[in-house]
């Protein structure tokens, strides 16, 4: 069966510090991968998605970036965090061609 | 106009009641539709896909109306454990889906 891992679960970072969140998927190959952010009490905002290694589509221009160095690894980064980057970051995977997405447990980021 | 719109609620209903949510989508080319459930401070989880013919899974029934571009979720005999936020989803392309902002449901004893 497939599993998706995200870490860390919670993170408190000062403004201006870098960020690296990692997501890995097991039990499947060539998945579509997604990064979402959810602000407190709000809906899911798609940040990036990837349909293959090195292929990244950006949905929202901001100070975040994403990379997919391996088939089942997806990384979200920032060089300098802003207060507005606080939120619940969720990674998800889907079989290529399927709309059914499965989420990791998320990382709750607080920028102070 | 948002691509997927839902009534944010909250819906506060007694245990055992039947409750229904509607959701509208703006992209007439959307082909796939889903309902997700999200518990407080947890990740969303796929509840059910929505098929053109409608589908039922136990106490949950989902329906699609393409002409009016809305989907619905009906929960019968609601349980306390059904309290959650329900997210309506429509696909935007072959690789992307769009989430609604969610409808909060609270079941009271």
Boltz contact constraints between the chains, C-beta under 6 A:
constraints:
  - contact:
      token1: [A, 32]
      token2: [B, 95]
      max_distance: 6.0
  - contact:
      token1: [A, 43]
      token2: [B, 99]
      max_distance: 6.0
  - contact:
      token1: [A, 43]
      token2: [B, 101]
      max_distance: 6.0
  - contact:
      token1: [A, 44]
      token2: [B, 99]
      max_distance: 6.0
  - contact:
      token1: [A, 51]
      token2: [B, 95]
      max_distance: 6.0
  - contact:
      token1: [A, 90]
      token2: [B, 43]
      max_distance: 6.0
  - contact:
      token1: [A, 99]
      token2: [B, 32]
      max_distance: 6.0
  - contact:
      token1: [A, 99]
      token2: [B, 91]
      max_distance: 6.0
  - contact:
      token1: [A, 99]
      token2: [B, 97]
      max_distance: 6.0
  - contact:
      token1: [A, 100]
      token2: [B, 46]
      max_distance: 6.0
  - contact:
      token1: [A, 103]
      token2: [B, 43]
      max_distance: 6.0
  - contact:
      token1: [A, 103]
      token2: [B, 44]
      max_distance: 6.0
  - contact:
      token1: [A, 105]
      token2: [B, 43]
      max_distance: 6.0
  - contact:
      token1: [A, 106]
      token2: [B, 43]
      max_distance: 6.0
